Amino acid sequence: MAASRPKSALPIGVAHFSSIMLPPAEFAKIAGRAGFSRIGLRLHPAFPGAPYYELPVGGAAAGELKAVLAGEEVEVFDIEFFVLDPSFEASSVEATLAAAANIGARRLSVCGDDPDHARLLSNFSDICVLAGQYGLAVDIENMGWRVVKGFEDSIELVTRAGMENAGVLVDGVHFFRNGAAPADLRANLDKVKHVQLCDVAGPAPTKPEEMIAEARSGRLPPGEGELPLSDLVAVVGTAASISVEVPLVGSMAPEAHLKHLFNCAERMVRPDR
């Protein structure tokens, strides 16, 4: 069945974390009918105990997802999430990369949390090489409580790695809360491949536990907080893919939540509508 509403002329994606309780096929269906053209899927836990879904190649779940993607005219843009910590080994996640390629994903996201910068660089390069074998690119996302804390740290890692399939993921909350500004984005736009819109309000947290709480349960739909996201969008233009990531907190139905997120994101990227 085709989506119940037209898609935006500019493709807009939505991260799985926005309604992580939905299995991939159901998430794709509801996201498509809300207006999204692309989805991200969480195929690996972002932290111990975090929800995620496995889609082994040849399995029934992957087949069901492919059918939904075709019917709803939705594509998988990215998958997440690998933490490049001291114990990370690229070879251990190859099955996930194969699963991502099997469902048509283009990119995967990682974060850096290894104080040994030489090892971090080596592991980032290794995952880029392995991902490249599956036709995937790799985006590093900065987070205030990790070693790759600020946007400038992400840029430095990608620059040092020098891998053709390496890029930077800009998350609105992490970007602004950790000291970056639209001018920083403009100066490094060639390395930014994916921008996630999300908003917050109030003073920036300073303690790691507060940063984590805000990132996981304190986000607002784009335009409903205080971040200068419109300036971010103006700089990006069509140079990077745009998506939205705002976890569902509270009793709102996933259908209503995703439709509201699409409407907020579309108003921001297409203010003429």
C-alpha positions in Angstrom: 0.0 0.0 0.0 1.3 3.4 -0.9 1.9 6.0 1.8 -1.3 7.8 2.9 0.2 11.3 2.4 2.6 12.7 -0.2 6.3 12.7 0.6 8.2 16.0 0.9 10.0 17.1 -2.2 13.2 17.2 -0.1 13.6 13.7 1.4 13.4 13.8 5.2 14.4 10.8 7.3 13.6 9.7 10.9 15.9 7.9 13.3 14.6 4.6 14.9 15.3 6.0 18.3 12.3 8.3 17.7 10.0 5.3 18.2 12.4 2.5 19.2 9.6 0.3 20.5 8.5 -0.4 17.0 10.0 -3.3 15.1 11.7 -2.3 11.8 8.8 -3.3 9.5 6.2 -1.5 11.6 8.5 1.5 12.1 9.0 1.8 8.3 5.3 1.6 7.6 4.3 4.2 10.2 7.2 6.5 9.3 6.3 6.3 5.6 2.7 7.1 6.2 3.7 10.1 8.3 5.5 11.5 5.3 9.1 10.4 5.8 11.1 9.1 2.8 13.9 7.6 4.7 14.4 5.8 8.0 17.3 4.9 10.2 17.3 1.5 12.0 19.0 0.5 15.2 20.6 -2.9 14.5 23.2 -2.7 17.3 22.7 -1.5 20.9 23.9 2.0 21.6 24.7 1.1 25.2 24.4 -2.1 27.3 20.8 -3.1 27.6 19.5 -0.6 24.9 16.9 -1.9 22.6 17.9 -3.0 19.1 16.7 -5.3 16.3 18.5 -8.0 14.4 17.8 -8.5 10.7 20.0 -11.4 9.6 20.5 -11.8 5.9 17.9 -14.3 4.5 15.7 -14.1 7.6 12.0 -13.6 7.6 12.3 -10.2 9.4 14.5 -8.8 6.7 12.2 -10.0 4.0 9.2 -8.5 5.7 11.0 -5.2 6.0 12.0 -5.1 2.3 8.3 -5.7 1.3 7.2 -2.8 3.5 9.9 -0.5 2.2 8.8 -1.1 -1.3 5.1 -0.7 -0.6 5.5 2.5 1.4 8.2 4.0 -0.9 10.6 4.3 2.0 14.4 3.6 2.0 16.8 2.7 4.8 19.4 5.5 4.9 21.4 4.6 7.9 21.9 2.1 10.7 23.3 2.5 14.2 25.1 2.3 16.5 28.7 1.3 17.3 30.7 2.7 20.1 34.4 2.8 19.3 35.7 2.1 22.8 39.0 0.3 23.9 37.4 -3.2 23.3 36.0 -2.5 19.8 37.0 -4.8 16.9 35.6 -4.1 13.5 35.5 -7.8 12.6 33.0 -8.4 15.4 30.3 -6.3 13.7 30.6 -7.7 10.2 27.3 -9.6 10.4 25.5 -6.3 11.2 27.1 -4.6 8.2 26.0 -7.4 6.0 22.5 -7.1 7.4 22.6 -3.3 6.7 23.7 -3.7 3.1 21.0 -6.4 2.6 18.2 -3.9 3.4 19.7 -1.2 1.3 21.3 1.0 4.0 23.9 3.6 2.8 25.6 4.7 6.0 26.2 3.7 9.6 26.9 5.9 12.6 29.5 5.5 15.3 30.8 7.4 18.3 34.3 7.6 19.7 35.0 6.7 23.3 38.6 5.6 23.5 41.2 7.8 25.3 43.9 6.1 23.3 43.7 8.3 20.2 46.0 6.2 18.1 43.8 3.1 18.7 40.6 5.1 18.2 41.9 6.3 14.8 42.9 2.8 13.9 39.5 1.4 14.8 37.7 4.1 12.9 39.8 3.4 9.8 39.2 -0.3 10.2 35.4 0.1 10.4 35.5 2.4 7.4 37.4 -0.3 5.4 35.1 -3.1 6.4 32.0 -1.0 5.8 33.3 0.0 2.4 33.3 -3.7 1.4 29.6 -3.6 1.9 29.0 -0.3 0.1 28.5 1.6 3.3 29.9 4.9 4.6 30.6 5.7 8.2 29.7 8.8 10.1 31.2 9.8 13.5 28.8 11.6 15.9 30.2 13.7 18.8 28.6 13.4 22.2 29.5 15.5 25.2 30.2 12.6 27.6 32.5 10.7 25.3 36.1 11.2 24.1 34.9 12.5 20.7 33.1 15.3 22.6 32.7 18.2 20.2 32.1 18.8 16.5 35.7 19.8 16.1 36.8 16.4 17.5 34.7 14.6 14.8 36.2 16.7 12.1 39.7 16.0 13.3 39.1 12.3 13.4 37.7 12.2 9.9 40.5 14.4 8.6 43.2 12.2 10.1 41.6 9.0 8.9 41.5 10.2 5.3 39.0 7.6 4.3 36.8 8.3 1.3 33.7 6.8 3.0 34.2 8.6 6.3 31.9 11.5 7.3 30.5 13.4 10.2 27.0 13.2 11.6 25.7 16.4 13.1 23.1 15.9 15.8 21.4 19.2 16.7 21.6 18.7 20.4 25.2 17.4 20.5 26.4 20.0 18.0 25.1 23.1 19.9 25.3 21.8 23.4 29.0 21.1 23.0 30.0 24.5 21.7 29.7 24.5 18.0 28.0 27.1 15.8 26.7 27.3 12.2 29.9 29.0 11.2 31.8 25.9 12.2 29.6 23.8 10.1 30.0 26.1 7.1 33.8 25.8 7.3 33.6 22.0 7.3 30.6 21.3 5.2 32.4 19.0 2.8 32.8 16.4 5.7 29.2 16.6 7.0 27.0 13.9 5.4 24.0 13.7 7.7 22.2 16.2 10.0 19.7 15.1 12.6 17.2 17.8 13.7 16.2 17.8 17.4 15.6 20.6 19.9 16.0 21.3 23.6 15.3 24.1 26.0 16.9 25.5 29.1 20.5 25.6 30.3 23.0 23.2 28.9 23.8 20.3 31.2 27.4 20.1 32.4 27.6 16.6 34.1 27.8 13.5 31.9 24.7 11.9 33.5 22.7 15.1 32.8 23.9 15.1 29.2 22.8 11.5 28.8 19.4 12.2 30.3 18.8 15.1 28.0 19.9 13.2 24.9 17.7 10.2 25.7 14.6 11.7 27.2 14.8 15.5 27.0 14.7 16.2 23.3 11.9 18.3 21.7 10.7 18.3 18.1 12.6 20.7 15.9 11.3 24.3 16.3 9.8 23.7 19.8 13.0 24.5 21.8 15.7 27.1 21.8 18.4 25.8 19.4 19.1 27.8 16.2 18.2 24.9 14.0 16.9 27.1 11.2 20.5 28.6 10.9 21.8 25.0 10.8 19.4 24.1 8.0 20.2 27.2 6.1 23.9 26.4 6.1 23.4 22.7 5.1 21.0 23.3 2.3 21.1 20.1 0.2 24.7 19.3 1.0 23.8 16.6 3.6 20.9 14.3 4.3 18.3 15.7 6.8 16.6 13.6 9.4 14.9 14.0 12.8 15.6 12.2 16.0 13.4 12.8 19.0 12.6 9.8 21.2 8.9 9.3 22.2 8.5 10.1 25.8 5.1 9.8 27.4 1.8 8.3 26.3 1.5 9.7 22.7 0.9 7.0 20.1 3.8 6.4 17.8 1.7 7.3 14.8 0.9 10.7 16.2 4.4 11.3 17.4 6.0 10.5 14.0 3.5 12.6 12.1 4.2 15.5 14.4 7.9 15.1 13.9 7.5 15.1 10.2 5.4 18.2 10.2 7.9 20.0 12.4 10.9 18.9 10.3 9.2 19.8 7.0 8.3 23.3 8.3 11.9 23.8 9.1 13.4 22.5 5.8 10.6 23.9 3.7 9.4 27.1 5.4 7.4 28.1 2.4 4.9 25.3 3.1 
